[in-house]
Amino acid sequence: MRDRHRPQPSAAGARYRPRMALVSFALDVDCPASAERTWQALIDWRGHATWIPQTTVRILQGDGGVGTSFVARSGIGPLAFDDTMDVTLLDGATRTAAVRKTGPLLTGTAGFTVSERGAASRIHWHEDVHVPGVPSLLAPALAVGGRVMFRIAIRRLARRLLATPDPTAR
């Protein structure tokens, strides 16, 4: 018997996902370092562990470019989770990068662009992530939390860049 309250799979075979929030957010953060230095720090995937709190990063395959797979483990103890990602875009000319989040918990996309702001830079970060087990009603609150967390993390990166000498400066 067909459940009239449960959406049926589409012709393409989409699965019913009763509780899957789509959390989307974007933010812009100014950084005192040059655009090139900021870009280099952001595409150092292992280096994310130095500025994203409670996170470790392990490269699964690749050299850091498109096709690289890595896992960021975030959280504390039993609340930690793996966020596995594949680099899908790495454009040095526009300083734009994107990753596809492949699970096991979070799926979706994320990315950033670094632009020049005089001698400094601006980071535009965006995420569109599906979170299973969370009703869509809570997506706006999770988006606010994601924006706050990434603003803190990116400001932490900016402080680290400011506190260390630029190896390319003369």
Contact map, one row per residue, 1 for C-alpha under 8 A:
11100000000000000000000000000000000000000000000000000000000000000000000000000000000000000000000000000000000000000000000000000000000000000000000000000000000000000000000000
11110000000000000000000000000000000000000000000000000000000000000000000000000000000000000000000000000000000000000000000000000000000000000000000000000000000000000000000000
11111100000000000000000000000000000000000000000000000000000000000000000000000000000000000000000000000000000000000000000000000000000000000000000000000000000000000000000000
01111110000000000000000000000000000000000000000000000000000000000000000000000000000000000000000000000000000000000000000000000000000000000000000000000000000000000000000000
00111110000000000000000000000000000000000000000000000000000000000000000000000000000000000000000000000000000000000000000000000000000000000000000000000000000000000000000000
00111111000000010000000000000000000000000000000000000000000000000000000000000000000000000000000000000000000000000000000000000000000000000000000000000000000000000000000000
00011111100000010000000000000000000000000000000000000000000000000000000000000000000000000000000000000000000000000000000000000000000000000000000000000000000000000000000000
00000111110000010000000000000000000000000000000000000000000000000000000000000000000000000000000000000000000000000000000000000000000000000000000000000000000000000000000000
00000011111111110000000000000000000000000000000000000000000000000000000000000000000000000000000000000000000000000000000000000000000000000000000000000000000000000000000000
00000001111111100000000000000000000000000000000000000000000000000000000000000000000000000000000000000000000000000000000000000000000000000000000000000000000000000000000000
00000000111111000000000000000000000000000000000000000000000000000000000000000000000000000000000000000000000000000000000000000000000000000000000000000000000000000000000000
00000000111111000000000000000000000000000000000000000000000000000000000000000000000000000000000000000000000000000000000000000000000000000000000000000000000000000000000000
00000000111111100000000000000000000000000000000000000000000000000000000000000000000000000000000000000000000000000000000000000000000000000000000000000000000000000000000000
00000000111111110000000000000000000000000000000000000000000000000000000000000000000000000000000000000000000000000000000000000000000000000000000000000000000000000000000000
00000000110011111000000000000000000000000000000000000000000000000000000000000000000000000000000000000000000000000000000000000000000000000000000000000000000000000000000000
00000111100001111100000000000000000000000000000000000000000000000000000000000000000000000000000000000000000000000000000000000000000000000000000000000000000000000000000000
00000000000000111111000000000000000000000000000000000000000000000000000000000000000000000000000000000000000000000000000000000000000000000000000000000000000000000000000000
00000000000000011111000000000000000000000000000000000000000000000000000000000000000000000000000000000000000000000000000000000000000010100000000000000000000000000000000000
00000000000000001111100000000000000000000000000000000000000000000000000000000000000000000000000000000000000000000000000000000000000111110000000000000000000000000000000000
00000000000000001111110000000000000000000000000000000000000000000000000000000000000000000000000000000000000000000000000000000000011111110000000000000000000000000000000000
00000000000000000011111000000000000000000000000000000000000000000000000000000000000000000000000000000000000000000000000000000000011111111110000000000000000000000000000000
00000000000000000001111100000000000000000000000000000000000000000000000000000000000000000000000000000000000000000000000000000001111000010010000000000000000000000000000000
00000000000000000000111110000000000000000000000000000000000000000000000000000000000000000000000000000000000000000000000000000011111000000011011000000000000000000000000000
00000000000000000000011111000000000000000000000000000000000000000000000000000000000000000000000000000000000000000000000000000111100000000010001000000000000000000000000000
00000000000000000000001111100000000000000000000000000000000000000000000000000000000000000000000000000000000000000000000000000111000000000000001101100000000000000000000000
00000000000000000000000111110000000000000000000000000000000000000000000000000000000000000000000000000000000000000000000000011110000000000000000000100000000000000000000000
00000000000000000000000011111000000000000000000000000000000000000000000000000000000000000000000000000000000000000000000000011100000000000000000000100010000000000000000000
00000000000000000000000001111100000000000000000000000000000000000000000000000000000000000000000000000000000000000000000001111000000000000000000000000000000000000000000000
00000000000000000000000000111110000000000000000000000000000000000000000000000000000000000000000000000000000000000000000001110000000000000000000000000010011000000000000000
00000000000000000000000000011111000000000000000000000000000000000000000000000000000000000000000000000000000000000000000111100000000000000000000000000000000000000000000000
00000000000000000000000000001111110001000000000000000000000000000000000000000000000000000000000000000000000000000000000111100000000000000000000000000000001001000000000000
00000000000000000000000000000111110000000000000000000000000000000000000000000000000000000000000000000000000000000000001110000000000000000000000000000000000001001100000000
00000000000000000000000000000011111011000000000000000000000000000000000000000000000000000000000000000000000000000000001110000000000000000000000000000000000001001100000000
00000000000000000000000000000011111111000000000000000000000000000000000000000000000000000000000000000000000000000001001110000000000000000000000000000000000000000000000000
00000000000000000000000000000000111111100000000000000000000000000000000000000000000000000000000000000000000000000111101111000000000000000000000000000000000000000000000000
00000000000000000000000000000000011111110000000000000000000000000000000000000000000000000000000000000000000000000000000000000000000000000000000000000000000000000000000000
00000000000000000000000000000000111111111000000000000000000000000000000000000000000000000000000000000000000000000000000000000000000000000000000000000000000000000000010000
00000000000000000000000000000010111111111100000000000000000000000000000000000000000000000000000000000000000000000100000010000000000000000000000000000000000000001000000000
00000000000000000000000000000000001111111110000000000000000000000000000000000000000000000000001000000000000000000100000000000000000000000000000000000000000000000000000000
00000000000000000000000000000000000111111111000000000000000000000000000000000000000000000000000000000000000000000000000000000000000000000000000000000000000000000000000000
00000000000000000000000000000000000011111111001000000000000000000000000000000000000000000000000000000000000000000000000000000000000000000000000000000000000000000000000000
00000000000000000000000000000000000001111111101100000000000000000000000000000000000000000000000000000000000000000000000000000000000000000000000000000000000000000000000000
00000000000000000000000000000000000000111111100000000000000000010000000000000000000000000000000010000000000000000000000000000000000000000000000000000000000000000000000000
00000000000000000000000000000000000000011111111100000000000000010000000000000000000000000000000000000000000000000000000000000000000000000000000000000000000000000000000000
00000000000000000000000000000000000000000111111100000000101000010000010000000000000000000000000000000000000000000000000000000000000000000000000000000000000000000000000000
00000000000000000000000000000000000000000001111110000001111000000000000000000000000000000000000000000000000000000000000000000000000000000000000000000000000000000000000000
00000000000000000000000000000000000000001101111111100000100000000000000000000000000000000000000000000000000000000000000000000000000000000000000000000000000000000000000000
00000000000000000000000000000000000000000101111111110011100000000000000000000000000000000000000000000000000000000000000000000000000000000000000000000000000000000000000000
00000000000000000000000000000000000000000000011111111111100000000000000100000000000000000000000000000000000000000000000000000000000000000000000000000000000000000000000000
00000000000000000000000000000000000000000000001111111000000000000000000000000000000000000000000000000000000000000000000000000000000000000000000000000000000010000000000000
00000000000000000000000000000000000000000000001111111000000000000000000000000000000000000000000000000000000000000000000000000000000000000000000000000000110110010000000000
00000000000000000000000000000000000000000000000111111110000000000000000000000000000000000000000000000000000000000000000000000000000000000000000000000100110100000000000000
00000000000000000000000000000000000000000000000011111110000000000000000001000000000000000000000000000000000000000000000000000000000000000000000000000000100000000000000000
00000000000000000000000000000000000000000000000010011111000000000000000001110000000000000000000000000000000000000000000000000000000000000000000000000000000000000000000000
00000000000000000000000000000000000000000000000110011111100000000000000111100000000000000000000000000000000000000000000000000000000000000000000000000000000000000000000000
00000000000000000000000000000000000000000000010110000111110000000000000111000000000000000000000000000000000000000000000000000000000000000000000000000000000000000000000000
00000000000000000000000000000000000000000000111110000011111000000000011110000000000000000000000000000000000000000000000000000000000000000000000000000000000000000000000000
00000000000000000000000000000000000000000000010000000001111100000000011100000000000000000000000000000000000000000000000000000000000000000000000000000000000000000000000000
00000000000000000000000000000000000000000000110000000000111111000001111000000000000000000000000000000000000000000000000000000000000000000000000000000000000000000000000000
00000000000000000000000000000000000000000000000000000000011111000001111000000000000000000000000000000000000000000000000000000000000000000000000000000000000000000000000000
00000000000000000000000000000000000000000000000000000000001111100001110000000000000000000000000000000000000000000000000000000000000000000000000000000000000000000000000000
00000000000000000000000000000000000000000000000000000000001111111011100000000000000000000000000000000000000000000000000000000000000000000000000000000000000000000000000000
00000000000000000000000000000000000000000000000000000000000011111001000000000000000000000000000000000000000000000000000000000000000000000000000000000000000000000000000000
00000000000000000000000000000000000000000011100000000000000001111111000000000000000000100000000000000000000000000000000000000000000000000000000000000000000000000000000000
00000000000000000000000000000000000000000000000000000000000001111111000000000000000000100100000000000000000000000000000000000000000000000000000000000000000000000000000000
00000000000000000000000000000000000000000000000000000000000000011111000000000000000001111100000000000000000000000000000000000000000000000000000000000000000000000000000000
00000000000000000000000000000000000000000000000000000000000001011111100000000000000001110000000000000000000000000000000000000000000000000000000000000000000000000000000000
00000000000000000000000000000000000000000000000000000000001111111111110000000000000001100000000000000000000000000000000000000000000000000000000000000000000000000000000000
00000000000000000000000000000000000000000000000000000000001111000011111000000000000111100000000000000000000000000000000000000000000000000000000000000000000000000000000000
00000000000000000000000000000000000000000000100000000000111110000001111100000000000111000000000000000000000000000000000000000000000000000000000000000000000000000000000000
00000000000000000000000000000000000000000000000000000000111100000000111110000000011110000000000000000000000000000000000000000000000000000000000000000000000000000000000000
00000000000000000000000000000000000000000000000010000011110000000000011111000000011110000000000000000000000000000000000000000000000000000000000000000000000000000000000000
00000000000000000000000000000000000000000000000000000011100000000000001111100001111000000000000000000000000000000000000000000000000000000000000000000000000000000000000000
00000000000000000000000000000000000000000000000000001111000000000000000111110001111000000000000000000000000000000000000000000000000000000000000000000000000000000000000000
00000000000000000000000000000000000000000000000000000110000000000000000011111011100000000000000000000000000000000000000000000000000000000000000000000000000000000000000000
00000000000000000000000000000000000000000000000000000100000000000000000001111111000000000000000000000000000000000000000000000000000000000000000000000000000000000000000000
00000000000000000000000000000000000000000000000000000000000000000000000000111111000000000000000000000000000000000000000000000000000000000000000000000000000000000000000000
00000000000000000000000000000000000000000000000000000000000000000000000000011111000000000000000000000000000000000000000000000000000000000000000000000000000000000000000000
00000000000000000000000000000000000000000000000000000000000000000000000000111111100000000000000000000000000000000000000000000000000000000000000000000000000000000000000000
00000000000000000000000000000000000000000000000000000000000000000000000011111111110000000000000000000000000000000000000000000000000000000000000000000000000000000000000000
00000000000000000000000000000000000000000000000000000000000000000000000011100011111000000000000000000000100000000000000000000000000000000000000000000000000000000000000000
00000000000000000000000000000000000000000000000000000000000000000000001111000001111100000000000000000011100000000000000000000000000000000000000000000000000000000000000000
00000000000000000000000000000000000000000000000000000000000000000000001111000000111110000000000000001111110000000000000000000000000000000000000000000000000000000000000000
00000000000000000000000000000000000000000000000000000000000000000000111100000000011111000000000000001111000000000000000000000000000000000000000000000000000000000000000000
00000000000000000000000000000000000000000000000000000000000000000000111100000000001111100000000000111110000000000000000000000000000000000000000000000000000000000000000000
00000000000000000000000000000000000000000000000000000000000000000111110000000000000111110000000000111100000000000000000000000000000000000000000000000000000000000000000000
00000000000000000000000000000000000000000000000000000000000000011111100000000000000011111100000011110000000000000000000000000000000000000000000000000000000000000000000000
00000000000000000000000000000000000000000000000000000000000000000110000000000000000001111100000011110000000000000000000000000000000000000000000000000000000000000000000000
00000000000000000000000000000000000000000000000000000000000000000100000000000000000000111110000111100000000000000000000000000000000000000000000000000000000000000000000000
00000000000000000000000000000000000000000000000000000000000000001100000000000000000000111111001111000000000000000000000000000000000000000000000000000000000000000000000000
00000000000000000000000000000000000000000000000000000000000000000000000000000000000000001111111110000000000000000000000000000000000000000000000000000000000000000000000000
00000000000000000000000000000000000000000000000000000000000000000000000000000000000000000111111100000000000000000000000000000000000000000000000000000000000000000000000000
00000000000000000000000000000000000000000000000000000000000000000000000000000000000000000011111100000000000000000000000000000000000000000000000000000000000000000000000000
00000000000000000000000000000000000000000000000000000000000000000000000000000000000000000011111100000000000000001110000000000000000000000000000000000000000000000000000000
00000000000000000000000000000000000000100000000000000000000000000000000000000000000000000111111110000000000000001110000000000000000000000000000000000000000000000000000000
00000000000000000000000000000000000000000000000000000000000000000000000000000000000000001111111111000000000000111100000000000000000000000000000000000000000000000000000000
00000000000000000000000000000000000000000010000000000000000000000000000000000000000000111110001111100000000000111000000000000000000000000000000000000000000000000000000000
00000000000000000000000000000000000000000000000000000000000000000000000000000000000000111100000111110000000011110000000000000000000000000000000000000000000000000000000000
00000000000000000000000000000000000000000000000000000000000000000000000000000000000011111000000011111000000011100000000000000000000000000000000000000000000000000000000000
00000000000000000000000000000000000000000000000000000000000000000000000000000000000011110000000001111100001111000000000000000000000000000000000000000000000000000000000000
00000000000000000000000000000000000000000000000000000000000000000000000000000000001111000000000000111110011111000000000000000000100000000000000000000000000000000000000000
00000000000000000000000000000000000000000000000000000000000000000000000000000000001111000000000000011111011100000000000000000000000000000000000000000000000000000000000000
00000000000000000000000000000000000000000000000000000000000000000000000000000000011110000000000000001111111000000000000000000000000000000000000000000000000000000000000000
00000000000000000000000000000000000000000000000000000000000000000000000000000000011100000000000000000111111000000000000000000000000000000000000000000000000000000000000000
00000000000000000000000000000000000000000000000000000000000000000000000000000000111000000000000000000011111000000000000000000000001100000000000000000000000000000000000000
00000000000000000000000000000000000000000000000000000000000000000000000000000000001000000000000000001111111100000000000000000000111100000000000000000000000000000000000000
00000000000000000000000000000000000000000000000000000000000000000000000000000000000000000000000000011111111110000000000000000000111000000000000000000000000000000000000000
00000000000000000000000000000000000000000000000000000000000000000000000000000000000000000000000000011100011111000000000000000011110000000000000000000000000000000000000000
00000000000000000000000000000000000000000000000000000000000000000000000000000000000000000000000001111000001111100000000000000011100000000000000000000000000000000000000000
00000000000000000000000000000000000000000000000000000000000000000000000000000000000000000000000001111000000111110000000000001111100000000000000000000000000000000000000000
00000000000000000000000000000000000000000000000000000000000000000000000000000000000000000000000111100000000011111000000000001110000000000000000000000000000000000000000000
00000000000000000000000000000000000000000000000000000000000000000000000000000000000000000000000111000000000001111100000000111100000000000000000000000000000000000000000000
00000000000000000000000000000000000000000000000000000000000000000000000000000000000000000000011110000000000000111110000000111000000000000000000000000000000000000000000000
00000000000000000000000000000000001001100000000000000000000000000000000000000000000000000000011100000000000000011111000011110000000000000000000000000000000000000000000000
00000000000000000000000000000000001000000000000000000000000000000000000000000000000000000000011000000000000000001111100011100000000000000000000000000000000000000000000000
00000000000000000000000000000000011000000000000000000000000000000000000000000000000000000000000000000000000000000111111111000000000000000000000000000000000000000000000000
00000000000000000000000000000000001000000000000000000000000000000000000000000000000000000000000000000000000000000011111111000000000000000000000000000000000000000000000000
00000000000000000000000000000000000000000000000000000000000000000000000000000000000000000000000000000000000000000001111110000000000000000000000000000000000000000000000000
00000000000000000000000000000001111000000000000000000000000000000000000000000000000000000000000000000000000000000001111110000000000000000000000000000000000000000000000000
00000000000000000000000000000111111000000000000000000000000000000000000000000000000000000000000000000000000000000001111111000000000000000000000000000000000000000000000000
00000000000000000000000000000111111001000000000000000000000000000000000000000000000000000000000000000000000000000111111111100000000000000000000000000000000000000000000000
00000000000000000000000000011110001000000000000000000000000000000000000000000000000000000000000000000000000000000111100111110000000000000000000000000000000000000000000000
00000000000000000000000000011110000000000000000000000000000000000000000000000000000000000000000000000000000000011110000011111000000000000000000000000000000000000000000000
00000000000000000000000001111000000000000000000000000000000000000000000000000000000000000000000000000000000000011100000001111100000000000000000000000000000000000000000000
00000000000000000000000001110000000000000000000000000000000000000000000000000000000000000000000000000000000001111000000000111110000000000000000000000000000000000000000000
00000000000000000000000111100000000000000000000000000000000000000000000000000000000000000000000000000000000001110000000000011111000000000000000000000000000000000000000000
00000000000000000000001111000000000000000000000000000000000000000000000000000000000000000000000000000000000111100000000000001111100000000000000000000000000000000000000000
00000000000000000000011110000000000000000000000000000000000000000000000000000000000000000000000000000000000111000000000000000111110000000000000000000000000000000000000000
00000000000000000000011100000000000000000000000000000000000000000000000000000000000000000000000000001000011111000000000000000011111000000000000000000000000000000000000000
00000000000000000001111000000000000000000000000000000000000000000000000000000000000000000000000000000000011100000000000000000001111100000000000000000000000000000000000000
00000000000000000001111000000000000000000000000000000000000000000000000000000000000000000000000000000000111000000000000000000000111111000000000000000000000000000000000000
00000000000000000011100000000000000000000000000000000000000000000000000000000000000000000000000000000000110000000000000000000000011111000000000000000000000000000000000000
00000000000000000111100000000000000000000000000000000000000000000000000000000000000000000000000000000000000000000000000000000000001111100000000000000000000000000000000000
00000000000000000011100000000000000000000000000000000000000000000000000000000000000000000000000000000000000000000000000000000000001111110110000000000000000000000000000000
00000000000000000111100000000000000000000000000000000000000000000000000000000000000000000000000000000000000000000000000000000000000011111110000000000000000000000000000000
00000000000000000011110000000000000000000000000000000000000000000000000000000000000000000000000000000000000000000000000000000000000001111110000000000000000000000000000000
00000000000000000000100000000000000000000000000000000000000000000000000000000000000000000000000000000000000000000000000000000000000000111111000000000000000000000000000000
00000000000000000000100000000000000000000000000000000000000000000000000000000000000000000000000000000000000000000000000000000000000001111111110000000000000000000000000000
00000000000000000000111100000000000000000000000000000000000000000000000000000000000000000000000000000000000000000000000000000000000001111111111000000000000000000000000000
00000000000000000000001000000000000000000000000000000000000000000000000000000000000000000000000000000000000000000000000000000000000000001111111100000000000000000000000000
00000000000000000000000000000000000000000000000000000000000000000000000000000000000000000000000000000000000000000000000000000000000000000111111110000000000000000000000000
00000000000000000000001000000000000000000000000000000000000000000000000000000000000000000000000000000000000000000000000000000000000000000111111111000000000000000000000000
00000000000000000000001110000000000000000000000000000000000000000000000000000000000000000000000000000000000000000000000000000000000000000011111111100000000000000000000000
00000000000000000000000010000000000000000000000000000000000000000000000000000000000000000000000000000000000000000000000000000000000000000001111111110000000000000000000000
00000000000000000000000000000000000000000000000000000000000000000000000000000000000000000000000000000000000000000000000000000000000000000000111111111000000000000000000000
00000000000000000000000010000000000000000000000000000000000000000000000000000000000000000000000000000000000000000000000000000000000000000000011111111100000000000000000000
00000000000000000000000011100000000000000000000000000000000000000000000000000000000000000000000000000000000000000000000000000000000000000000001111111110000000000000000000
00000000000000000000000000000000000000000000000000000000000000000000000000000000000000000000000000000000000000000000000000000000000000000000000111111111000000000000000000
00000000000000000000000000000000000000000000000000000000000000000000000000000000000000000000000000000000000000000000000000000000000000000000000011111111100000000000000000
00000000000000000000000000000000000000000000000000010000000000000000000000000000000000000000000000000000000000000000000000000000000000000000000001111111110000000000000000
00000000000000000000000000101000000000000000000000000000000000000000000000000000000000000000000000000000000000000000000000000000000000000000000000111111111000000000000000
00000000000000000000000000000000000000000000000000000000000000000000000000000000000000000000000000000000000000000000000000000000000000000000000000011111111100000000000000
00000000000000000000000000000000000000000000000000111000000000000000000000000000000000000000000000000000000000000000000000000000000000000000000000001111111110000000000000
00000000000000000000000000001000000000000000000000110000000000000000000000000000000000000000000000000000000000000000000000000000000000000000000000000111111111000000000000
00000000000000000000000000001010000000000000000000000000000000000000000000000000000000000000000000000000000000000000000000000000000000000000000000000011111111100000000000
00000000000000000000000000000000000000000000000000110000000000000000000000000000000000000000000000000000000000000000000000000000000000000000000000000001111111110000000000
00000000000000000000000000000000000000000000000001100000000000000000000000000000000000000000000000000000000000000000000000000000000000000000000000000000111111111000000000
00000000000000000000000000000011100000000000000000000000000000000000000000000000000000000000000000000000000000000000000000000000000000000000000000000000011111111100000000
00000000000000000000000000000000000000000000000000000000000000000000000000000000000000000000000000000000000000000000000000000000000000000000000000000000001111111110000000
00000000000000000000000000000000000000000000000000100000000000000000000000000000000000000000000000000000000000000000000000000000000000000000000000000000000111111111000000
00000000000000000000000000000001100001000000000000000000000000000000000000000000000000000000000000000000000000000000000000000000000000000000000000000000000011111111110000
00000000000000000000000000000001100000000000000000000000000000000000000000000000000000000000000000000000000000000000000000000000000000000000000000000000000001111111100000
00000000000000000000000000000000000000000000000000000000000000000000000000000000000000000000000000000000000000000000000000000000000000000000000000000000000000111111100000
00000000000000000000000000000000000000000000000000000000000000000000000000000000000000000000000000000000000000000000000000000000000000000000000000000000000000011111110000
00000000000000000000000000000000000000000000000000000000000000000000000000000000000000000000000000000000000000000000000000000000000000000000000000000000000000001111111010
00000000000000000000000000000000000010000000000000000000000000000000000000000000000000000000000000000000000000000000000000000000000000000000000000000000000000001001111110
00000000000000000000000000000000000000000000000000000000000000000000000000000000000000000000000000000000000000000000000000000000000000000000000000000000000000000000111110
00000000000000000000000000000000000000000000000000000000000000000000000000000000000000000000000000000000000000000000000000000000000000000000000000000000000000000000011111
00000000000000000000000000000000000000000000000000000000000000000000000000000000000000000000000000000000000000000000000000000000000000000000000000000000000000000000111111
00000000000000000000000000000000000000000000000000000000000000000000000000000000000000000000000000000000000000000000000000000000000000000000000000000000000000000000000111
